[in-house]
Amino acid sequence: MNAQTPYHVILFKSVSCVLKAEKILKAQKLPHKLIPVPREISPECGICLRFEAAMQDQIKAALADKVDIEEIRMIAR
Amino acid sequence: MSEIKIVDATGLACPQPVVLAKQAIEACEQVRVIVDNDTALENVKRMGTKLGCEVKAEKKNDGTFEIDLKRKAGVIESKEDFVPSCAAQAVSSGPFVIAFAGDKMGRGNDELGSVLIRAFLDTVCMQKERPDVMIFYNTGVKLTVQGSEVLDDLKGLESLGVKMLVCGTCLNYFEVKDQLGVGVVSNMYDILETMSKAGRLLTP
């Protein structure tokens, strides 16, 4: 999942939210990758989850009402 | 024919040798610069060529280099500033090595350390400048076996030419040798040799 193509990231309010979200996605076998928050979004050290655009609806549904999502952003390369 | 000016730049740190050499060739037609390392040699040669000089370098038996710079007749000196590359030369003096002493990044909290090592490896994959060699030992070997969260990243790096040495004793200790997913089983000799020859050695 490192191809230089546009991708989406989900940003969370805290590291523990990222980990909680990851557990849910893993259990449901929804492909994602834990990555550092891209520099263009924030210069601060942070982590977020990256996923392919086609997965957006499924991932949103899986996390709805379980984890607070701060924002979903598309990153163009 | 003018006299040759001698510039003894041995024992001087970059960029001193090239600065002295440049001052000398601007004042005299012929200069002999004596340096004692490759960085100074390359910088002085580059500076000479850029200023339009004839450049001849010779290695001496005592390990020093003599570089003869001679201004070519009619050549107008370049007015551009010459930028000596101290760091670039130092970097190329040995491979860039990352040693994974554990399957976490930093010490303190294991859950956080696992997250950080994954973010670290994702970032390594995104960098233009990749390491030449990655070494894995102690719990670091767990990163290289089946089921590892970072196995795909490591495989990607390996396919781009990054060499991966995985400690055989460690694989054996954790009883995961048959699950190795990337790199080659290595030994203390290769690991020590690679570390000691590294131009840069990182441990996350």
Chai-1 contact restraints between the chains, C-beta under 6 A:
chainA,res_idxA,chainB,res_idxB,connection_type,confidence,min_distance_angstrom,max_distance_angstrom,comment,restraint_id
A,N2,B,C125,contact,1.0,0.0,6.0,A-B,restraint_1
A,N2,B,G156,contact,1.0,0.0,6.0,A-B,restraint_2
A,L34,B,R118,contact,1.0,0.0,6.0,A-B,restraint_3
A,I35,B,D122,contact,1.0,0.0,6.0,A-B,restraint_4
A,P36,B,A119,contact,1.0,0.0,6.0,A-B,restraint_5
A,P36,B,T123,contact,1.0,0.0,6.0,A-B,restraint_6
A,I47,B,V115,contact,1.0,0.0,6.0,A-B,restraint_7
A,I47,B,A119,contact,1.0,0.0,6.0,A-B,restraint_8
